[in-house]
Amino acid sequence: MLPGACTVFRRERTMKKKSILAACLALLTVVSCGESESRVESAVNQDELLPVVLNGKVGYIKSSGEMEILPKYDIATSFSEGLARILIGTKYGYINPEGEIVIEPKFDGASDFSEGVALVVFNGKRGYIDKTGNMFTSLDFDNTWGFSEDYAVVSIEGRYGFINNKGDIVIEPIYEIANNYSEGLALVVTGGKRGFIDQKGDMVIEPEFDGGSSFSEGLARVLVNGKHGYIDKKGNIVIEPVYEQAQDFTEGLALVRLNGKFGFIDKQGNFVIKPEYDKAWSFSNGRARVAVGNKVGYVDTAGDIVIKPQYDGASIFSEGLAFVSINGKVGYINEKGKVVIEPQYEGASNFENGYARIYEKHKMGYIDRKGNYIWNPTDATLATELCAPPF
């Protein structure tokens, strides 16, 4: 298991082979299905604050482009649940949207807040803090993960169990592997086999599978004799294990590979979209990316091609727009396939709250939905793209 990804802007004194632009373009490369607060509400809308890099430090601007928090941090992330993670020297802490330090930088590692808590590292051990900075668990864990459905996976001496949101161990660390709870059940591994436990810790689906994933839309993917199929919450196989690859159900459909080609099945195991694509991605917002050869386009849930495969790479749609790559440059299209921002950037991100990050010549800026600059590109040798918390 890996901690959730986070947007981080970090000081990098030397920029060699792994540049930010390469990291950003990697998102476009054609690949296949392979966390109780008593603080006063902030007067500043956190969604309007965007981290920017200037003169070797990170600060925040408003969506209007006006500087709100002066650049003074070595690392600063986007705001999450009213707080942003910052690095001063070698220690992590948190600020509010006014730029006030509300949790002093004292941690060796830290994550963004999710479900009211954050993961922290102190003297080599991991634990959890609330939004006041109080440590509500002991620092006894070798590893920790974010909360899901009021439980979090923790490991002690190589074994995995669960704590509740009070920090109490509610399921003893006895498993070889454990996933977060999803739809009331958690996948665990014992004796090398996958099964599922409920929130009382009772094994409700016996460990008999070679592989698997968490439940999604009522079904879970399992691996039997090298083939993928699906089970229901009683452990019954409802879609026979016949697929070479498979992904979780999203929007009522699951991406599978059969005889080397990708298609989509419904919850009865019927092909809604025939396996005829060289590569494909799961559905999001009613669209799925599919590839014919090395060109990517989009299909709808009926299998109709709504945007023909023509791009070198493409993202999901967010706020009605997707970024696409053509001849090494990135631009944006709408859901009808019309180019609304011409391909001109070396890298880009999806739109969120009306803006997107773009990258040009080792510089990073922000644009609005019309392609107008909110923040003209500035030095981005400090910036890294999506990365795991610095544990």
Secondary structure, 3 states (H helix, E strand, C coil): CCCCCEEEEECCCCCCCCCHHHHHHHCCCCCCCCCCCCCCCCCCCHHHCEEEEECCEEEEECCCCCEEEEEEECEEECCECCEEEEEECCEEEEECCCCCEEEEEEECEECCCECCEEEEEECCEEEEECCCCCECCCCCECEEEEEECCEEEEEECCEEEEEECCCCEEEEEEECEECCCECCEEEEEECCEEEEECCCCCEEEEEEECEECCCECCEEEEEECCEEEEECCCCCEEEEEEECEECCCECCEEEEEECCEEEEECCCCCEEEEEEECEECCCECCEEEEEECCEEEEECCCCCEEEEEEECEECCCECCEEEEEECCEEEEEECCCCEEEEEEECEECCCECCEEEEEECCEEEEEECCCCEEEEEEECCCEEEEECCCC
